[in-house]
Amino acid sequence: MLRCQAFNVLTGNNDGHGKNLAFLHDPVVRLAPAYDLGCTRAWNGISKTLALRVGDAKLAGEVGPRAWAREADRCAVGKKLVVEIAQDMHARIRDALPGVVSALMTEINPTPLRAAATQI
């Protein structure tokens, strides 16, 4: 679940909320694949406030290691683990982003995508 929130914050999905998480019961209980992962930050008229804050941060631009550490405290989870997971997700997205942007630029209107990609 932490990885999902890190992905949402880093990719501009301010609408990542609890109803976007589900569990599968087949044959054991596990987190379902992620869904509803739109980049809401790229569109005018959609709230820039995170549906699920991180620490005390209500805006994605305010989320950094300190916010993740505060979130770890709130959830009674190890700070080091939480910050490492967020940093790992950041590195994965940063490394994948050029290829994703390149592929999408040929398929869709690139203006909102380009604007969102510059914020990561």
Solvent accessible surface area in square Angstrom, and as a share of the most:
residue,aa,sasa,rsa
1,M,122,0.55
2,L,44,0.22
3,R,141,0.51
4,C,27,0.16
5,Q,26,0.11
6,A,0,0.00
7,F,63,0.26
8,N,12,0.06
9,V,6,0.04
10,L,34,0.17
11,T,25,0.14
12,G,2,0.02
13,N,3,0.02
14,N,5,0.03
15,D,62,0.32
16,G,4,0.04
17,H,58,0.26
18,G,47,0.45
19,K,173,0.73
20,N,16,0.08
21,L,48,0.24
22,A,37,0.29
23,F,99,0.41
24,L,63,0.31
25,H,134,0.60
26,D,107,0.56
27,P,131,0.82
28,V,99,0.57
29,V,95,0.54
30,R,121,0.44
31,L,58,0.29
32,A,16,0.12
33,P,96,0.60
34,A,57,0.44
35,Y,95,0.36
36,D,83,0.43
37,L,72,0.36
38,G,41,0.39
39,C,41,0.24
40,T,19,0.11
41,R,41,0.15
42,A,23,0.18
43,W,130,0.46
44,N,149,0.76
45,G,86,0.82
46,I,77,0.39
47,S,72,0.47
48,K,89,0.38
49,T,66,0.39
50,L,12,0.06
51,A,51,0.40
52,L,75,0.37
53,R,102,0.37
54,V,0,0.00
55,G,0,0.00
56,D,90,0.47
57,A,3,0.03
58,K,117,0.50
59,L,76,0.38
60,A,13,0.10
61,G,81,0.78
62,E,98,0.44
63,V,25,0.15
64,G,25,0.24
65,P,82,0.52
66,R,195,0.71
67,A,1,0.01
68,W,12,0.04
69,A,22,0.17
70,R,94,0.34
71,E,24,0.11
72,A,1,0.01
73,D,86,0.44
74,R,121,0.44
75,C,74,0.44
76,A,96,0.75
77,V,65,0.37
78,G,46,0.44
79,K,100,0.43
80,K,154,0.65
81,L,98,0.49
82,V,5,0.03
83,V,25,0.15
84,E,81,0.36
85,I,21,0.11
86,A,6,0.05
87,Q,98,0.44
88,D,63,0.32
89,M,29,0.13
90,H,66,0.29
91,A,31,0.24
92,R,154,0.56
93,I,16,0.08
94,R,128,0.47
95,D,101,0.53
96,A,53,0.41
97,L,40,0.20
98,P,90,0.56
99,G,50,0.48
100,V,73,0.42
101,V,29,0.17
102,S,70,0.45
103,A,55,0.43
104,L,57,0.28
105,M,58,0.26
106,T,122,0.71
107,E,126,0.57
108,I,88,0.45
109,N,102,0.52
110,P,40,0.25
111,T,87,0.51
112,P,21,0.13
113,L,36,0.18
114,R,123,0.45
115,A,50,0.39
116,A,8,0.07
117,A,21,0.16
118,T,107,0.62
119,Q,95,0.42
120,I,65,0.33
